[in-house]
């Protein structure tokens, strides 16, 4: 065994929102964690723009939701608008459901906020080690650990870190994924895009009709912060190095705009679309863009990565702390891989619908229809109505027990690997709350300001109308909390007077007993089975 300069439980590679969220989650679990980021600071670019309702639920659990909301746009910005130019009327518009207004299915509302506004909040949410300017250049898997070689990009010095596990959240061009030789499936690179950050007084065109994104025939315009600032996104010109960016953005605003853009930053990037063939290689796990690169249309990419680590971190903690077996980590890929494929399909469909709207308007203009004609497409009121994909995710794995307290049988109805496991309720747009095992626990108000979702944290939660009937169960001390459900809520969840739901730390239902416990060891057996312990009877 080689000698390392430092040892940690989990080494996180990549300091974007996914890596930073994992750092905060693992610290809550008491896991020794170190995060390394090859760049010398947090990204100064706005990049991802949307914290959806499910991510905001996760951040509510971390105590960060209010702070994120304070720095974000108001809900009226939870809308997209299509225009010929930024100062023309809308020819199509759509609301971002769960962003533009509260929804009854959740205790929180998502937010439009720039990634460079979100990341400092996530960084401050944990005290675990964070090393900027440290680039992973090599890693070696050993019997019970992974040794990573890190290059300090300022001094040129190399150090070695031994970790029990490595969590790779190092982006679509992941060094870790490439070194492991893990391939990808999907369309690949869709387009070369440039983001230009600029200042201009555009309130006269947008203040009365706010939006998170304005799609125009000359690129997309995004307000960056409530106090000001804009970004333009468009195809990267062939001669990008010689492009007059202030002139380009000023022309994109419209021939009669009379506004000169003051450009502060320019970033070129590639819009990718793929899913990694595997999310795990021994003690190394992929998350976020390293595991799946999702096109930006629809705001699904970052949020999918946040859900990845919310699924993974409690499992890592269980294995590291000894109350779960190593096989529990197998369920991470089993559960999240199908979600990544469904999300990729939705994002590609979103891109197609966006281009259809712009193409139809282009045809109208060519036909001489100068006045905007409203584009009526089937998606016009459902474009961002993706609650089925966001809240309706259902897991099928050994970490979910059926009503008979056994793992569900894998689905064999669809031979495509990306579609195994239960589909979200309805389609990607529809969401019907359900207390079926595998699904996210429905939001129900336990008190006027406390949701069922607030019951979950660094533990399993048993929700039951009769806590006394379950409190004598033999369970793992410190792992389980018992919470009373009202009879009304029990009915909604399909429970009898002594029924119960066992909810995992990530808020997904691990098991359900419609009525009383089958035996005095029911909970112990369920926790053992879900945790993948060698003591499990299955």
N, C-alpha and C positions, 0 to 999 in steps of 0.2 A: 504494500500500500504506500503510495507516494505521500510526501509531507506537504501540507498546505499551510499558508500563512494565517488563515482564519477558517472557522467552521461555523455554519449556520444550519438551521433546519431547512429553510427554503430560500433559494436564491432566485429572485425575480429579475429577468432581463427585459428591460424596456420601461421607460418612465412616462408613458402616455397615460390616458385615463384608465385603461384596463389594468396596467401594472400598478398604478397608484391606488386604485380601488382594491386590488388584491392585497397590497401592503397593509391597508387599513383593516381589511377583514381578518387577515391572518394575525395581526397584532391584537385584535379583539379576542382572538382565540388563545392568546398567550404563546404563539409560535415565534421562535427566533427567526427573523427574516431580514434579508438585506436586498436592496434594490439597486441595480446598476444601470446607468443610462449613458450611452456613448457621447451624447451631446453635452455641452458644458452648462446648459440651463434648460428650463422648461421651454417648450416650443413657443415662439413669439407669434405664430400664425394662428388665425381663428380656426381653421380646419373644421372639425365636426361642429354642428350648430344646434343639435337637438338632444335634449335629455328627455326621453319619453317617459310615459307614466310608470312603466315597470322599473326603469332605472331610478326614478324618483322615489319609488317605494323602497328600493334597496338603500338609497341615501337617507331616507327617513329613518330606517333602522340603524344607520350609522350616526344619526343626529345631525345630518348635514343638509337636509332638504330646505330648511328655512334660509340658511345662508346662501345656498345656490339660487333660490328664488329671489332673494333681495338683489342680487347682482344681475338678474336676468331681465329680459323684456317682459312687459305685461302680457296677459293672455290674448289681448287683441292682435298681437303679432303672430299668433298661432294660425297662420293662413298663408297660402301661396297665391300669387296673382300672375296672370299671363297678360302681357302688353306688347304692342308693336315696339315702342320705346318706353323708357321709364316714365316719361311725362304724358303718355297717351292713356286713355281709359282702359280698364280691364276688358279683355275679350273672353276670359275664363278665370275662375277662381275656385278654390277648395279650402275647406277648413282642415286643420290638423286635429283630429279627434283625440281628446285627452290632453290637449295643449291649449286650445282656444277657449276652453271652459271646463269646469269640473264635470266629472262623470260619476254616476252612482256606483259604478263598479270598483272604485278606488278611493282611498282617503286622501289622495294627493292629486295634483295637477302637474303635468310635465311642463317643460320650459324651453323657450328659445334662448340659448346662451352660447357664446363662443367658447371653443375648447381652451383658449388661452385665458379665459375668465374662470373656467371650471377647474383647471389643473392646480392652481395655487391653493384652492380650497381643499382639494384632495391631498395635496402634499402636506398641508398643516394638520390633517386629520389623524396622523400617526407620528410616533417618535422613532420608529424603526429606522435603521441605517439607510441612507440614500446617498449613493456615490455618483455624482455627475462626472462626465469626462472619462468614464471607465468603460472600455469596449471589450466585449467578450471576443476572444480570438481563437479559443480552442476549448474543448471539453471532452472529458473521458469518463465513461461510465465504469464504475467498479461494483463489487458485489453488493455493498450496502450504501453507496453514496455516488455522487458525481463530483469530479474535480474540474473546476472551471479556471481557465487562464484569462486574466484580465489585463488589458493594456491601458495604462494611464496616458491619455492622449496629450497631456501637457508635458509630463516629465519623460515619457517613453519607458517608464519602469513597468515590469510585469509582476503581477502577484497571482497567487493561487488561492482559490476558495473552495473548501469542501462543503458540499451541501447534501442533505439527505434527499432532497428533491430540487429540481429546477423547473420554474414556471416561465416559459418563453412567451413574452408579450412584446416582441421586438418588431412588429409591423409586417406588412405584406412582403417585404423583401427580407424576411427573417433569416438572420445568420444561423440561428439554431436549427431551424427547419432545413435549411440547405445543407448544413454539416451532417445532419442525420440522414440525408438522402430521401426525405419524405416528399413524394410527388404531390401534385395538385390536379383537381378536375374542375372543368368549367371553361367559360369563354376565354379567360386570360385577360390580357390588356385590351380595354375597350376604347380608350382615347387618351391622348396627351393633353393635359389641362394646365392652364396657368391661373393662379390666384393673384390678383393685384389689390393690395390694401391702399386705400386712398381717402383723402378728406375732400368734401365738397358740401355745399349747402343745398341739400335736396329736399328739405322739409316741405317746401311749397308744392312738391309733386306727390309726396307720400304721407304727410302727417295725417291727412283726413282718411286715408285708406292704408293703414299700416299692414305690413306683412313680414314674415320671416325671410321670404325669398320672392323676388320679382323675376320671372322668366321673360326675356325679351328676344327679339330676332337678332340682337347683337350681343348676346351673352346674358348671364344672370347677375343680378345685383342683390347684395345682402347687407342690411344694416348690421353693424357689428356690436355696438354697445348702446345702452339707453342714453348715454351722454354724448354719443356721436361716433362717427367713423363708418366707412363703407368698405365692401370688398366687391370686386368684379371677378367672375369666373367665365372663362371662355377657352376655345381651342388654342393650343400653343402655336404661335406663328412659326413658319419654317425658319425664319431668320430671327429667332427670339433674342439673341444677344444684341442685335442692332435695332430692335423695335423701340419706337418712341411710345413708352407706356402711358405717360400722361396724355399724349395725343390720341392714342388708341382708345383709352377709356372715355375721354371727352367726346370723341366721335360716336362711341357706343351709346352715350347718353341721348343722342339724337341730334340731327342737323341743326335744329333751332334751339338747342338747349342753352347755349351761351354760357356754359359752365366749364371752367378749367379744373381738372382733377389734380390734386396734390398728392402724388404717389409717394408712399413711405416704404413699402416692401413688395417684392415680387417673388413668387415661388412657383416653380414648375413641378408637376407631378403626373403620375399615370393613374388613371381610373382602372383598377383591376377588378376582376370578377372570377373568383375560384374558391374552392374548399379543399383543404389539405386531405390527403387520402387517409391519414391517421392523425389523431390528436394526442397520442401517447407513444413514447418510445422508452420503455423501461421506467426509469425514474425521472424522465423529462416529459413535461406536458406543455402543449401548445394552447394558447388562448388569444382571443381578439383577432386582429388582422393576420397574425402569424398562422392562425388556424383557418381563417376564412376572410377573404377580401370581398367586401360587399359594396357595389356601386352606391354613390351618395344619394341618389334620388329616392326620397322617402325617409331618409334619416335613420336607417336601420343598422349601419355598421358598428359604430361605437357602442350602441346600446346592446347589441348582440354579444359583444365582447364583455361588457359589464355583467350580463347574465351568465356568461361562461364562468367567470371567476366566482360569482355568487354560488354557482353550483359546485365548483371545485374546492373552494377554500375550507368549507366545513369537513369535507372528506379528507383533505390533507391533514387537518388538525386531528381528526379522529384516528387516523393511522399513526401519526406522530406521537399522540398521547396515549395510544394503546387501547382505546375502547372500540376501535374498529380494525378490521383486518385489511391487509394490502389489496385484497380483491375489490374492496369498495371503490378504489380508484379506477377500476375497469369500467364502472358505470358512468364515469364522466364522458368518455367518448360515446358510449352506448346512448346516453341521453342527449348530448349536445350535437353530435354529428348530424342526425336527421333535422334538427332545428336549423343548423347552418345551411343545409341544402334547401329547405323550404324558404328560408329568408333570402337566399340568393335568388331563387326563382321569383319571389315577390319584388325584389329590388330591380331585377331585369325587366319584369313586367311594368314596374313604375317608370323605368326609363323609356320603354316603348310607348307608354301612354303619354308621357311628356312630349316625346318627339312627334306623336300623332297630332297633339294639340297644336304644336308649333307648325307642323307641316300643313295642316288644314288652314290655319290662318295665312300661311304663305300663299296657298292656292287662292284664297279669297283676295289677297292683295294683287296677285298676278291677274286675276279676273277683273280688276278695277274696282273692287269693293273697298274704297278708301276708308269709309266709316267702319269701325269695328263691328263685326257681327258675332254675337255670342256663340262660342263653341259649345255645342251640346253633345257631350260624349257620355257613355254609360257610367264612367268613373267620376263624373263631375261632382257628386256629393259623397264619394267613397274613396277618393284617392289616398287620403291619409287615414281612412277608417280601418286601421289594421289591428284592432284590438284582439281579434282572434289569434293573430301571430304574436302579439305583445303579451297579452294576459292569458290566452288560451292554450299556451304550450303545455303538452302532456307528455310525461316521461313513462317509458316502458323499460324496466331494467330489474336487476336483482335487488335494487334499493327501493323497490316499490312492491308492496304486497297487495294481492287482491282481497276482496271481502272475506275470502276463506283463509287469509293470512299466509298465502303462498305467493311466490313470485309469479307474475303473469307469463303466459306462454308467448314467445315471440310471434309477431304477425308474419304469416307467409302468403298473404293475399297479393302482395306486390313484390315482384322479383327485384325491383330497383333498390339497391342498398340504401340510397338516400331517403327512402320513404318508409323504412321499417319503423314499427312503433305506432302508437295511436296518433291520429291527426289532431290538430287543435279543433276546438268546437267549431262546427260549421266550416267556413273558409278562412282565408287570411284576413277577411274584413269583418267577419261576424264573431261575436263572443257571447257565449251563454254560460254564466257561472255554474259550476258544478263541484260537488264534493267527492267525486269519484277519485279513487287512488291514482296518483300520478299527476293530477292537476294541481295548479296553484290554488291554495286555500282561498275561497271567496272572501272578499271584504264584507264584514258585517260589523256594525257599531256595537261594541260591548258597553260603552258609556258614550255620552255625547261627544267626547273628544278622543276616544280610544277604540281603535279598530282591532279586529281579530289579527290583522297583520302586525300589530304592535306587540303581540304575544311572543313573537319569534325572535330568536337571537342566537346566543352561543349555547344552544340546548335544543332538545326535542320538546315539543309541546303536545300535551294530551288535552283535547277539547271535549268536554262531556257535560251533559246536564246533571250528572250525579257524581261529583268528584269523590264522595265517600266510598262509592262502590269500587273505585279503582285505586284508592290511596294505599291499600294494603298489598298491592301487587309488588312482587320482587323486581326491582329495577336497578339500573346502574346509578349509584348516588351521584348527584350533581349534573346528570345528563338530561333529566326529565323535569319539566314543569307541568303542573296540572292547572287548567283554567276552566272555570264554569261557563257553559253555554246556556242561554235561556232556552226554555222549551220552544219558543217561537223559532229561534235560530237552529235548534236541533231538528225541528221539522224541515226547515229549508235544506239542511244537510243530510236528510234521510236517516236520522237517528231516532231510535226508541228512547224510553226513559233512562236506560242505563247504557246506551250506546256511546261510542267514542270515536274520535279521529286522532290518529297519531301523525303529527305534522313535523316534517324534517326542518332542520335549521334554515334551509333556503325557502321555506314557505310552501313547499309542495307536500301533498298528502302522501304519507308513506304507507298507511294502513287505515282501514275503517272496520269497525265492528258495529253493526246496526243495532245490536242490543248488548246485553251483559257480556262480560268477559267469559270466553269458553273455559278457562281454567285459572288457577291462582298464579300461573307463570306466563300468562298470555303476553304481558308487556315485555317481560324479560326475553321471551322467545322472539318477539317482533323486533326489538332493538338489536338482538344478536343477529337475526337474519338480515335486517337492513344494513347493519354495519359490516357484513361480510366476515364476521368473526369465525375462526376455526371451530368455535364451540357450536356453531349453527348446526341444526339437525338436518338441514337440507344438503 
